[in-house]
Amino acid sequence: MIHHVVFYELLPQTEPGEVEEILRTSRTLLLRIPEVLGVKSGRNLDSSSQWEIFVSFEVDSREKLRVISENPFYLKFTEHVVGPRRIAESAMSFEMDPAKDLKYS
């Protein structure tokens, strides 16, 4: 199992309602992708942090993670929903089952 997390820095002029829409839409769009097992998103409680929000999802394998990056729902989210409001992002993927050798997944 892989947990993929993306942290976003948003434009300063992004309104609170727009942030809520990004978070709500992330769940709506990403859950339409068959390979996605679950989605989480939220605001950072530390207002001094560069990263205002995060979006994360779980998949079964590296191959499924690659498939998602080309999915139209994922592209719509990254290019049209969060894309116009983002300054920067930082993405990380974590192995959820350390005993499993992911190079064979």
C-alpha positions as CSV (number, residue, x, y, z in Angstrom):
1,M,0.0,0.0,0.0
2,I,1.3,3.5,-0.9
3,H,0.1,6.7,0.7
4,H,0.7,9.7,-1.6
5,V,0.7,13.2,0.0
6,V,0.9,16.5,-1.8
7,F,1.4,19.8,0.2
8,Y,0.3,23.0,-1.5
9,E,1.3,26.6,-1.0
10,L,-1.5,28.8,-2.3
11,L,-1.5,32.3,-3.7
12,P,-2.0,34.9,-0.9
13,Q,-5.2,36.2,-2.6
14,T,-6.9,32.8,-2.4
15,E,-10.1,33.3,-0.4
16,P,-11.2,30.9,2.4
17,G,-14.2,29.8,0.3
18,E,-11.8,28.9,-2.6
19,V,-9.7,26.9,-0.2
20,E,-12.7,25.0,0.9
21,E,-13.7,24.4,-2.7
22,I,-10.3,23.0,-3.5
23,L,-10.5,20.6,-0.6
24,R,-14.0,19.5,-1.4
25,T,-13.3,19.1,-5.1
26,S,-10.2,17.0,-4.3
27,R,-12.2,14.4,-2.6
28,T,-15.0,14.5,-5.3
29,L,-12.7,14.1,-8.3
30,L,-10.0,11.8,-6.9
31,L,-12.5,9.3,-5.5
32,R,-13.8,8.8,-9.1
33,I,-10.5,7.2,-10.0
34,P,-10.8,3.4,-9.7
35,E,-7.3,2.9,-8.4
36,V,-7.7,5.4,-5.5
37,L,-8.6,3.6,-2.3
38,G,-9.2,6.6,-0.1
39,V,-8.7,10.4,-0.1
40,K,-7.9,12.9,2.7
41,S,-7.4,16.6,2.5
42,G,-7.2,19.5,5.0
43,R,-5.8,22.8,6.1
44,N,-2.6,23.2,8.0
45,L,-3.1,24.4,11.6
46,D,0.3,26.1,11.6
47,S,-0.4,29.5,9.9
48,S,3.4,30.2,9.7
49,S,4.0,27.2,7.5
50,Q,4.5,27.5,3.7
51,W,2.1,24.6,3.1
52,E,-1.5,25.8,3.6
53,I,-3.3,22.6,2.5
54,F,-2.6,18.9,1.8
55,V,-4.3,16.3,-0.4
56,S,-3.5,12.6,0.0
57,F,-4.7,9.3,-1.3
58,E,-3.9,5.6,-1.0
59,V,-3.2,3.1,-3.8
60,D,-2.2,-0.6,-3.9
61,S,1.1,-0.2,-5.9
62,R,3.6,2.0,-7.7
63,E,2.0,1.0,-11.0
64,K,-1.4,2.3,-9.9
65,L,0.2,5.5,-8.7
66,R,1.7,6.0,-12.2
67,V,-1.7,5.3,-13.8
68,I,-3.4,7.9,-11.6
69,S,-1.0,10.6,-12.8
70,E,-2.5,10.2,-16.3
71,N,-6.1,10.0,-15.2
72,P,-8.4,12.8,-16.5
73,F,-9.9,13.4,-13.0
74,Y,-6.4,13.7,-11.5
75,L,-5.4,16.1,-14.4
76,K,-8.5,18.2,-13.9
77,F,-7.8,18.5,-10.2
78,T,-4.1,19.4,-10.7
79,E,-4.4,21.6,-13.7
80,H,-7.8,23.3,-13.3
81,V,-8.8,23.2,-9.6
82,V,-5.6,23.7,-7.5
83,G,-3.3,24.6,-10.4
84,P,-4.4,28.2,-10.9
85,R,-4.2,28.9,-7.2
86,R,-0.9,27.2,-6.3
87,I,2.5,28.8,-5.9
88,A,4.3,25.6,-5.0
89,E,3.8,22.0,-4.1
90,S,5.7,19.2,-2.5
91,A,4.8,15.6,-3.1
92,M,5.9,12.4,-1.3
93,S,4.9,8.8,-1.5
94,F,5.1,6.5,1.6
95,E,5.2,2.8,1.8
96,M,2.5,1.7,4.2
97,D,3.6,-1.9,4.6
98,P,7.3,-1.8,5.4
99,A,7.6,-5.6,5.2
100,K,6.5,-5.7,1.6
101,D,9.2,-5.2,-1.2
102,L,7.5,-2.5,-3.3
103,K,9.9,-2.9,-6.2
104,Y,7.8,-6.0,-7.1
105,S,4.4,-4.3,-6.7
